[in-house]
Amino acid sequence: MPSIAQKIAPCLWFDTQAEEAARFYVSVFLNAKLGRISHYGNEGQNIHGKASGMVMVAEFTLEGQNFVALNGGPHFTFDEAVSFQVFCETQDEIDYYWSRLGDGGKYGPCGWLKDRFGLSWQVVPSVVPDMMTDPDRAKSDRVMKAILQMKKIDLAVLRRAYDDAEP
């Protein structure tokens, strides 16, 4: 019987850091666990070029979402075309994920960052989707203007912009 609980799970391609990355992500998220780790065997070495015994796949779960980290070699790297959003309820939560995920990586605009492995994340207040889809276009425009001026999102500034107060 298969032990896969989700129909769809992201597979993250690393050169050689799959286990290191899985352990890092599990250390960042509070509701997380490391799963099975499999290793390359002798079969297929002429194709994958990995030494027997090297980690092939590390499975992990973050906040109920299953992931697979694959050591596939240097052929592919992450870019901003795919990112993971971390929805946060409080400024403390935003600050936590911003600093933990960004440690050793690069901080970008509008709540975006790249972690030390080059994977893109968006650390976003959970109220932003509602703010951005408010029928009052002036409110969502003010929120967008405020976001575009930030790196790490400041929830208090967004709330003031939404409520038509000076940021």
Buried (B, 14 or more C-beta within 10 A) or exposed (E): EEEEEEEEBEEBBBEEBBBBBBBBBBEBBEEBEBBEBEBBEEEEEEEBEBEEEBBBBBBBBBEEBBBBBBBBEEEEEBEEEEBBBBBBEEBEBBBBBBBBBBEEBEBBEBBBBBBBBBBBBBBBBBBBEEBBEBEEEEBBEBBBEBBEEBBBBBBEBBBBBBEEEEB
